[in-house]
């Protein structure tokens, strides 16, 4: 397994799931899985909730966990993942 393969799996997953381009900023191996982090720009949820038209985007960090066979096991926005732990 190469880092480039894992990077591609992560970016393809977010492209399909969130319909957004992702930039992988971290990949680390733990005991039984791989943990990655991806940077994704999304329309500002605050401004969107106000109903205002905007081009402002928030930078969100998503954490993704892959099993040894490179199957995505879980993912979530980093700040939300931290709050649950």
The 8 nearest C-alpha neighbors of each residue, nearest first, counted from 0:
[[1, 4, 2, 5, 3, 69, 68, 67],
 [0, 2, 4, 3, 5, 6, 7, 8],
 [1, 3, 5, 4, 6, 0, 26, 7],
 [2, 4, 6, 1, 5, 7, 0, 8],
 [5, 3, 7, 1, 2, 6, 8, 0],
 [4, 6, 8, 2, 7, 3, 9, 1],
 [7, 5, 3, 9, 4, 8, 2, 10],
 [6, 8, 4, 10, 5, 9, 11, 3],
 [9, 7, 5, 11, 6, 10, 12, 4],
 [8, 10, 12, 6, 7, 11, 5, 13],
 [9, 11, 7, 13, 21, 12, 8, 14],
 [12, 10, 14, 8, 9, 13, 7, 15],
 [13, 11, 9, 15, 10, 14, 16, 8],
 [14, 12, 16, 17, 15, 10, 11, 19],
 [13, 15, 18, 19, 11, 12, 20, 16],
 [14, 16, 12, 13, 18, 17, 11, 19],
 [17, 15, 13, 18, 14, 12, 19, 11],
 [18, 16, 13, 19, 14, 15, 12, 20],
 [17, 19, 14, 15, 16, 13, 20, 12],
 [20, 18, 14, 17, 21, 13, 39, 40],
 [19, 21, 14, 39, 22, 13, 10, 18],
 [22, 20, 39, 10, 38, 37, 19, 23],
 [21, 23, 38, 37, 24, 39, 20, 10],
 [24, 22, 37, 25, 36, 38, 21, 6],
 [23, 25, 37, 36, 22, 38, 26, 35],
 [26, 24, 36, 35, 23, 27, 37, 34],
 [25, 27, 35, 34, 36, 33, 28, 24],
 [28, 26, 34, 33, 35, 29, 25, 32],
 [29, 27, 33, 32, 34, 30, 26, 31],
 [28, 30, 32, 31, 33, 27, 34, 64],
 [31, 29, 32, 28, 33, 67, 27, 66],
 [30, 32, 29, 67, 66, 33, 28, 65],
 [33, 31, 66, 67, 29, 65, 30, 28],
 [32, 34, 28, 65, 27, 64, 29, 66],
 [35, 33, 64, 27, 26, 63, 28, 65],
 [36, 34, 26, 63, 25, 62, 27, 64],
 [35, 37, 62, 25, 61, 24, 23, 63],
 [38, 36, 23, 61, 22, 24, 60, 21],
 [37, 39, 60, 22, 21, 59, 23, 61],
 [40, 38, 21, 59, 58, 60, 37, 41],
 [41, 39, 58, 57, 56, 59, 38, 42],
 [40, 42, 56, 57, 43, 39, 58, 59],
 [41, 43, 56, 44, 57, 55, 40, 54],
 [44, 42, 56, 57, 45, 46, 55, 47],
 [43, 45, 47, 46, 48, 42, 57, 41],
 [46, 44, 48, 47, 43, 49, 42, 50],
 [45, 47, 49, 48, 43, 44, 51, 50],
 [46, 48, 44, 50, 49, 45, 51, 43],
 [49, 47, 45, 50, 46, 44, 51, 43],
 [50, 48, 46, 47, 51, 45, 44, 52],
 [51, 49, 47, 48, 46, 52, 45, 53],
 [50, 52, 49, 46, 47, 53, 48, 45],
 [53, 51, 50, 54, 47, 46, 49, 55],
 [54, 52, 55, 51, 46, 47, 42, 43],
 [53, 55, 56, 42, 52, 43, 46, 41],
 [56, 54, 53, 43, 42, 57, 46, 41],
 [57, 55, 42, 43, 41, 40, 54, 58],
 [56, 58, 43, 41, 40, 42, 59, 55],
 [57, 59, 40, 39, 56, 41, 38, 60],
 [60, 58, 39, 38, 40, 57, 61, 76],
 [59, 61, 38, 77, 37, 76, 39, 36],
 [62, 60, 76, 77, 37, 75, 36, 59],
 [63, 61, 36, 74, 77, 75, 35, 76],
 [62, 64, 74, 35, 34, 73, 36, 61],
 [65, 63, 34, 73, 72, 33, 71, 74],
 [64, 66, 71, 33, 69, 72, 70, 32],
 [65, 67, 32, 69, 68, 70, 72, 33],
 [66, 68, 32, 69, 31, 65, 33, 70],
 [67, 69, 66, 70, 65, 32, 71, 0],
 [70, 68, 66, 65, 67, 71, 5, 8],
 [69, 71, 65, 66, 68, 72, 67, 64],
 [72, 70, 65, 73, 64, 69, 66, 63],
 [71, 73, 65, 64, 70, 66, 74, 63],
 [74, 72, 64, 63, 71, 75, 65, 62],
 [75, 73, 63, 62, 64, 61, 76, 72],
 [76, 74, 61, 62, 80, 77, 63, 79],
 [75, 77, 61, 79, 78, 60, 62, 80],
 [76, 78, 61, 80, 60, 79, 62, 75],
 [79, 77, 81, 80, 76, 82, 60, 61],
 [80, 78, 82, 76, 77, 81, 83, 75],
 [79, 81, 77, 83, 78, 82, 75, 76],
 [82, 80, 78, 79, 84, 83, 77, 76],
 [81, 83, 79, 80, 84, 78, 77, 76],
 [84, 82, 80, 81, 79, 78, 77, 75],
 [83, 81, 82, 80, 79, 78, 77, 75]]
